């Protein structure tokens, strides 16, 4: 029976990866909410609403809980940024495969109150850090950066307690996943609230944003000599270049700027990882996916994290 389950996991993962791996994120594409209406998937779905402290950003948090009795220690929890876009990957086949795992996770998808896959303005603020003298987003001058601490406070003091009221969670088995700016938010959380989660997964984290700010946060954390026993960091990277640029001029310009910044700070992620390996007891996994571009790594990394939770065991 175990071999059959493993085969199904691999089969469905391969199938979904084949269909999504080369997709580029479209910031204006409608979200796919079909997952929320699933039945007989082994999971029960619920949606909670939240609002930022300044009342400017509105969130939908989609909770998918295994349809079974929680173990005594509680279910592991898997928090996912860009939750609206992540809904694409919660197909019935995917969910049934997840529910068949020995320790199926509660999925907590943190999305926005929009019908689109992404809220570009909101995520550019929520997922990022910025210097005091200039919080303009280098990829788009109409966006503002710098709200990561405010967003993290919302996660810690409102979203996580609300999830714990909905379903029993194992406080020692919680994971945070994010891609691009979301990956930067994962790294920021690790450096500023290192014990809030046990496992951190960052896909193509935008560590270059605003120069060496993230490096400064890492150095501050390292001086505190935080104990990470049992915790892990998994960083996944792509070839970054998107190949053929999209026809939309704004989207193409953002990709060019991102590639320029990434090339300028190409060694920063390696420097961060080396310092963490030498100065902490974090379990660190760093993987490069040259066959993926920045956009396609969203789905690839999420699938890998959900179905191959090696570092979360």
C-alpha angles and dihedrals in degrees: 000000000000090000090052092051092049090049091051091049092052093043097051092042092052091047094051093042089053091054098044109025096093097041117121117217113253109202092204098045116118116252120247108235096175091109091067091062096051122130129187091023096120090251136089118217130213133168126213127190126221136174129208120252091253091048091236100111128048125200140200115202113199113204120196111188125185111257094236140080112290116245117250092260092046133246122299111252126223113196115199126194120212086037097176091059093043090060087078089073098051095090118159090253091050093049094047089051090050093048089054091062115108089241107024113196129233105240117219111188112191106206138155132257094257136103090232127091090240137026096210097188095046097045091047087060101035099047100044146077123213140184117259093243099053127019096168113132107246091214095053125013091208091065128079125217132198109073099112096112093049091049092047089053089054091051095047101041104030115016100042095047090048091051090049089055091053099048138002109264128194102235090205096055108056125135132194119203129185141159130217106331085007088055089052088053089053091053092045090052091050092052099042104030100022096166098045090091130020097214128040123192119187122182114198091336112204092237090156094068110124095354118269100354093115090048089055090052090050092051091050091051093047091054088058090058093221116200111235101177108163094005127118145196122206117188120188122189135189134201083267097210111107096215108218109031118234119257092239104097095211092051092046091050092051091052092050092049092046091051091050093051092044092052091048092054097032094133097048098088091048090049091050093049093047092051092048091049092050100041106032138047092234116137102236129196121182120184132177122208106194091175091062130072126212094270098044092050089071092073096031095054094044091052092047092050094048100043103030103042093167096147093041095061 
